[in-house]
Amino acid sequence: MKQLISDHFQNPALLGLLPDMTMVMLRVLDAIGNFEPVNGITVAKQYRIPKGTVSKVTRRLITQKLITTESLPNNKKEVLFRTTPLGKELFLAHRAFDEQMKHGFV
């Protein structure tokens, strides 16, 4: 998957992040890209990933500037995640890989 992204996407910032990306990180980014704005509980339920893992992964994605957080005006406790432009690019690259794999199986 990393090779496909390297071959089709030339953004140096994106290519620099690929070595540190795990499949769980990509799945969480995929969930955020699909459902944004979305909270961590929804990500955990949709992808059957433990909430603690989602929390840990989202902190790493924030550090890598792939997602951002926002709070609701009437509920400061609930945090929602959105992709950044770089995160959206990686989300779309991951989508392209998934589609290619699905097409290969069919």
C-alpha positions in Angstrom: 0.0 0.0 0.0 2.8 2.4 0.8 4.4 1.7 -2.5 1.1 2.5 -4.4 0.8 5.8 -2.5 4.5 6.6 -3.3 3.9 5.8 -7.0 0.8 7.9 -7.4 1.1 10.8 -5.0 4.1 13.1 -5.1 3.5 15.3 -2.1 6.9 15.2 -0.1 5.1 15.9 3.2 2.8 12.9 2.6 5.7 10.6 1.5 7.6 11.6 4.6 4.8 10.4 6.8 4.3 7.0 5.2 7.1 5.1 7.0 5.5 5.8 10.4 2.0 5.0 9.4 0.4 1.8 10.7 -2.7 0.0 9.4 -4.6 1.1 12.5 -3.7 4.7 11.9 -4.9 4.5 8.3 -8.2 2.9 9.4 -8.8 5.6 12.0 -8.0 8.3 9.4 -10.3 6.5 7.0 -13.1 6.5 9.5 -12.6 10.2 10.2 -12.5 11.0 6.5 -15.7 9.1 6.0 -17.7 10.5 8.9 -16.2 13.9 9.6 -16.8 15.6 11.8 -16.8 12.5 14.0 -16.0 11.7 17.7 -13.7 8.9 18.9 -16.6 6.7 20.1 -18.2 6.6 16.7 -14.8 5.7 15.1 -14.3 2.9 17.7 -17.8 1.5 17.1 -17.7 1.7 13.3 -14.4 0.0 13.0 -14.4 -2.2 16.1 -11.3 -0.6 17.5 -10.9 -0.1 21.2 -11.6 3.4 22.4 -8.2 3.7 24.0 -6.5 2.7 20.8 -8.6 5.4 18.9 -7.5 8.0 21.5 -3.8 7.1 21.2 -4.0 7.0 17.4 -5.8 10.3 17.1 -3.1 12.0 19.2 -0.5 10.7 16.8 -2.5 11.9 13.8 -2.9 15.3 15.4 0.9 15.5 16.0 1.5 14.6 12.3 -1.0 17.3 11.3 -3.3 14.8 9.5 -6.4 15.7 11.6 -7.6 18.5 13.8 -10.0 18.7 16.7 -12.9 20.9 17.5 -15.4 21.2 20.3 -19.1 21.8 20.1 -20.1 25.3 21.3 -22.6 23.8 23.8 -20.5 20.8 24.8 -16.8 21.4 25.5 -16.3 17.9 26.6 -17.0 16.2 23.3 -14.2 16.4 20.8 -14.8 16.1 17.1 -12.1 15.2 14.5 -11.7 16.5 11.0 -9.0 15.8 8.4 -6.6 18.5 7.4 -5.8 19.0 3.7 -2.8 16.7 4.1 -4.9 14.2 6.0 -7.6 14.4 3.2 -4.9 13.6 0.6 -3.7 10.5 2.6 -7.4 9.5 3.1 -8.0 9.7 -0.7 -4.8 7.8 -1.4 -5.8 5.1 1.1 -9.3 5.0 -0.6 -7.6 4.5 -4.0 -5.6 1.6 -2.6 -8.8 0.0 -1.1 -10.6 0.4 -4.4 -7.7 -1.2 -6.3 -7.6 -4.1 -3.9 -11.4 -4.6 -4.1 -11.2 -4.5 -7.9 -8.5 -7.1 -7.8 -10.6 -9.4 -5.7 -13.6 -9.0 -7.9 
